[in-house]
Amino acid sequence: MSEQQQQFQWGELGEKWWRENGAACRCTEHQIKYAASRHQGANKSKAATLAGYSGSPEALRSAGVRADGTKGVEDLLTLAAAAEDGGSKDGPATPAEIDRKLTKLIRSPDGAISLKAIEAMERREERRRQRDTTSEFDLSDDEVLARTFMSIARPEGAPIIWAEVVLVRYHWHSPFLRELVPWHAANRPADWAALRKVLIGDYGQMLDHVVELEKGPVLSLDEIVRRCGLEFKWMEGAEKPSGNGARSPDTAGEGFADAAA
């Protein structure tokens, strides 16, 4: 079965969102699917293939370049980034960049696009207000929840808990990807080979991004604890960990059992 014949993956936003906003941006069916694939991390050639374009590899690259340069696709990708609040923290667009692009769309003479941009900006502002009034202990906050889980065990078990509890749940929305992906790739290659699949995607569309993350600096355990803001208050007086913190899964969770005892 060819990639075009497989069931198209619309991602977290869903088919209804892409079709409604794609229509507002005056996108064709191919352009809507192309934008959805690009938003999920596919490169231009891969996105063109998934969107239903056909031809030689060179023809697909050209189709991807043409689709990528259309105003409709650019506007649709801006709305998609805003809808997911910028996506993962390691994504290509920062919150400030998204705000600037949305402001430009709001001023568009096309009323349909302007309306969609206004709605997206209002939702972003509402999310910001909610974050500003949320207690630091509210477990609806991804980073707070990640720190809570990672601080349950001993420090050397924190990276293991992050991978097996946080990463498998949040995928690209997981906090601390830059800090912990290189550590796992270097210290737990066999386990990481299975875990990285949750980031790569069904079509392998995010492979390049995963490989780039894996090339990052491998931090020591002490540096991971510091950068992730972890606190192990229940372990006051315990021996301070050293080295890279790599341990076998059998021993990495000992702190969890100790804490629960």
TORBA-665791 format. One record per residue (C-alpha): x, y, z. Coordinates in steps of 0.2 Angstrom, whole numbers. Example, Ala and Ser with C-alpha at 12.3 -4.5 7.8 and 13.67 -1.06 7.14 Angstrom:
TORBA-665791
{u = 62; v = -22; w = 39}
{u = 68; v = -5; w = 36}
This chain:
TORBA-665791
{u = 0; v = 0; w = 0}
{u = 7; v = 17; w = -5}
{u = 9; v = 32; w = 7}
{u = -5; v = 41; w = -2}
{u = -17; v = 26; w = 0}
{u = -14; v = 25; w = 19}
{u = -26; v = 33; w = 31}
{u = -20; v = 51; w = 32}
{u = -14; v = 57; w = 49}
{u = -22; v = 74; w = 54}
{u = -13; v = 75; w = 71}
{u = -19; v = 82; w = 87}
{u = -29; v = 96; w = 79}
{u = -40; v = 84; w = 70}
{u = -47; v = 84; w = 52}
{u = -62; v = 96; w = 56}
{u = -50; v = 109; w = 62}
{u = -39; v = 108; w = 47}
{u = -53; v = 108; w = 35}
{u = -62; v = 123; w = 43}
{u = -46; v = 133; w = 44}
{u = -40; v = 127; w = 27}
{u = -56; v = 133; w = 19}
{u = -54; v = 150; w = 28}
{u = -36; v = 152; w = 21}
{u = -42; v = 147; w = 3}
{u = -32; v = 131; w = 3}
{u = -34; v = 117; w = -9}
{u = -37; v = 99; w = -3}
{u = -18; v = 95; w = -7}
{u = -13; v = 111; w = 2}
{u = -23; v = 107; w = 18}
{u = -15; v = 90; w = 19}
{u = 2; v = 97; w = 15}
{u = 1; v = 110; w = 29}
{u = -5; v = 97; w = 41}
{u = 10; v = 86; w = 37}
{u = 22; v = 100; w = 38}
{u = 15; v = 105; w = 55}
{u = 18; v = 88; w = 61}
{u = 36; v = 89; w = 56}
{u = 37; v = 81; w = 39}
{u = 50; v = 89; w = 27}
{u = 44; v = 97; w = 10}
{u = 46; v = 81; w = 0}
{u = 38; v = 70; w = 13}
{u = 23; v = 82; w = 16}
{u = 20; v = 83; w = -3}
{u = 19; v = 64; w = -4}
{u = 8; v = 63; w = 11}
{u = -3; v = 76; w = 4}
{u = -6; v = 66; w = -12}
{u = 6; v = 75; w = -24}
{u = 14; v = 62; w = -36}
{u = 29; v = 61; w = -47}
{u = 47; v = 58; w = -46}
{u = 57; v = 63; w = -31}
{u = 62; v = 79; w = -40}
{u = 44; v = 83; w = -44}
{u = 39; v = 80; w = -26}
{u = 52; v = 92; w = -20}
{u = 46; v = 105; w = -32}
{u = 28; v = 102; w = -27}
{u = 33; v = 104; w = -9}
{u = 43; v = 120; w = -12}
{u = 28; v = 128; w = -22}
{u = 15; v = 123; w = -9}
{u = 27; v = 129; w = 5}
{u = 28; v = 146; w = -3}
{u = 9; v = 149; w = -5}
{u = 1; v = 162; w = 6}
{u = -13; v = 150; w = 10}
{u = -1; v = 137; w = 17}
{u = 9; v = 150; w = 27}
{u = -7; v = 157; w = 35}
{u = -14; v = 140; w = 39}
{u = 3; v = 135; w = 47}
{u = 2; v = 151; w = 58}
{u = -15; v = 147; w = 64}
{u = -10; v = 129; w = 68}
{u = 5; v = 134; w = 78}
{u = -6; v = 146; w = 88}
{u = -20; v = 133; w = 90}
{u = -7; v = 122; w = 99}
{u = 1; v = 137; w = 108}
{u = 17; v = 135; w = 98}
{u = 18; v = 116; w = 99}
{u = 33; v = 109; w = 108}
{u = 46; v = 121; w = 116}
{u = 58; v = 114; w = 103}
{u = 47; v = 119; w = 88}
{u = 52; v = 131; w = 75}
{u = 41; v = 145; w = 80}
{u = 43; v = 155; w = 97}
{u = 28; v = 163; w = 105}
{u = 33; v = 180; w = 100}
{u = 35; v = 175; w = 82}
{u = 17; v = 167; w = 82}
{u = 10; v = 183; w = 90}
{u = 18; v = 193; w = 76}
{u = 11; v = 182; w = 62}
{u = -6; v = 182; w = 70}
{u = -6; v = 201; w = 71}
{u = -2; v = 201; w = 53}
{u = -17; v = 189; w = 49}
{u = -29; v = 199; w = 59}
{u = -25; v = 214; w = 48}
{u = -28; v = 204; w = 33}
{u = -41; v = 211; w = 20}
{u = -48; v = 194; w = 19}
{u = -62; v = 193; w = 33}
{u = -62; v = 174; w = 35}
{u = -44; v = 174; w = 38}
{u = -45; v = 189; w = 50}
{u = -59; v = 181; w = 60}
{u = -49; v = 165; w = 62}
{u = -34; v = 174; w = 68}
{u = -44; v = 185; w = 80}
{u = -51; v = 169; w = 87}
{u = -34; v = 161; w = 89}
{u = -26; v = 176; w = 97}
{u = -41; v = 177; w = 110}
{u = -38; v = 159; w = 114}
{u = -19; v = 162; w = 117}
{u = -23; v = 177; w = 128}
{u = -35; v = 166; w = 138}
{u = -22; v = 153; w = 140}
{u = -9; v = 166; w = 146}
{u = -21; v = 173; w = 159}
{u = -25; v = 155; w = 165}
{u = -6; v = 152; w = 167}
{u = -3; v = 168; w = 176}
{u = -17; v = 164; w = 189}
{u = -12; v = 146; w = 191}
{u = -3; v = 140; w = 207}
{u = 14; v = 133; w = 205}
{u = 8; v = 117; w = 213}
{u = -6; v = 115; w = 200}
{u = -3; v = 98; w = 192}
{u = -11; v = 104; w = 176}
{u = 6; v = 112; w = 172}
{u = 16; v = 100; w = 162}
{u = 33; v = 106; w = 170}
{u = 26; v = 105; w = 187}
{u = 19; v = 88; w = 184}
{u = 36; v = 82; w = 176}
{u = 46; v = 89; w = 191}
{u = 34; v = 80; w = 203}
{u = 36; v = 63; w = 196}
{u = 55; v = 65; w = 193}
{u = 58; v = 70; w = 211}
{u = 49; v = 55; w = 218}
{u = 64; v = 43; w = 216}
{u = 82; v = 46; w = 219}
{u = 91; v = 59; w = 208}
{u = 99; v = 45; w = 197}
{u = 81; v = 38; w = 194}
{u = 74; v = 55; w = 187}
{u = 79; v = 52; w = 169}
{u = 71; v = 35; w = 169}
{u = 55; v = 41; w = 176}
{u = 55; v = 56; w = 164}
{u = 56; v = 44; w = 149}
{u = 44; v = 31; w = 155}
{u = 31; v = 42; w = 163}
{u = 32; v = 60; w = 155}
{u = 39; v = 56; w = 138}
{u = 27; v = 42; w = 134}
{u = 12; v = 53; w = 139}
{u = 17; v = 70; w = 132}
{u = 28; v = 66; w = 117}
{u = 34; v = 82; w = 109}
{u = 25; v = 92; w = 122}
{u = 36; v = 84; w = 135}
{u = 46; v = 96; w = 146}
{u = 65; v = 95; w = 146}
{u = 67; v = 87; w = 129}
{u = 84; v = 96; w = 126}
{u = 91; v = 91; w = 143}
{u = 86; v = 72; w = 143}
{u = 85; v = 66; w = 125}
{u = 104; v = 66; w = 123}
{u = 107; v = 58; w = 140}
{u = 96; v = 44; w = 135}
{u = 103; v = 42; w = 118}
{u = 121; v = 41; w = 126}
{u = 117; v = 31; w = 142}
{u = 102; v = 20; w = 137}
{u = 104; v = 16; w = 119}
{u = 94; v = 0; w = 119}
{u = 80; v = 7; w = 129}
{u = 80; v = 23; w = 119}
{u = 78; v = 14; w = 102}
{u = 61; v = 9; w = 108}
{u = 56; v = 25; w = 117}
{u = 61; v = 37; w = 103}
{u = 47; v = 30; w = 92}
{u = 35; v = 40; w = 101}
{u = 44; v = 56; w = 94}
{u = 48; v = 50; w = 77}
{u = 29; v = 48; w = 72}
{u = 19; v = 36; w = 62}
{u = 28; v = 40; w = 45}
{u = 45; v = 44; w = 52}
{u = 41; v = 62; w = 49}
{u = 50; v = 69; w = 64}
{u = 66; v = 58; w = 63}
{u = 77; v = 73; w = 58}
{u = 71; v = 83; w = 73}
{u = 74; v = 68; w = 85}
{u = 92; v = 65; w = 77}
{u = 95; v = 84; w = 80}
{u = 90; v = 83; w = 98}
{u = 101; v = 67; w = 101}
{u = 116; v = 77; w = 95}
{u = 114; v = 89; w = 109}
{u = 126; v = 90; w = 124}
{u = 125; v = 75; w = 136}
{u = 123; v = 83; w = 153}
{u = 129; v = 76; w = 170}
{u = 116; v = 70; w = 182}
{u = 119; v = 86; w = 193}
{u = 117; v = 97; w = 178}
{u = 100; v = 88; w = 174}
{u = 94; v = 91; w = 191}
{u = 99; v = 109; w = 191}
{u = 92; v = 113; w = 174}
{u = 76; v = 104; w = 177}
{u = 73; v = 112; w = 194}
{u = 72; v = 96; w = 203}
{u = 71; v = 96; w = 222}
{u = 72; v = 80; w = 233}
{u = 67; v = 87; w = 249}
{u = 63; v = 70; w = 256}
{u = 81; v = 64; w = 254}
{u = 89; v = 77; w = 265}
{u = 105; v = 70; w = 271}
{u = 106; v = 57; w = 258}
{u = 122; v = 54; w = 248}
{u = 124; v = 66; w = 233}
{u = 124; v = 58; w = 216}
{u = 139; v = 59; w = 205}
{u = 144; v = 56; w = 187}
{u = 131; v = 54; w = 173}
{u = 119; v = 45; w = 183}
{u = 117; v = 31; w = 171}
{u = 110; v = 15; w = 181}
{u = 101; v = 0; w = 176}
{u = 82; v = 0; w = 177}
{u = 82; v = -12; w = 191}
{u = 92; v = 0; w = 202}
{u = 86; v = 17; w = 196}
{u = 69; v = 16; w = 204}
{u = 75; v = 11; w = 221}
{u = 71; v = 28; w = 227}
{u = 53; v = 26; w = 223}
{u = 52; v = 11; w = 234}
{u = 61; v = 20; w = 248}
{u = 50; v = 35; w = 247}
{u = 34; v = 24; w = 247}
{u = 40; v = 14; w = 262}
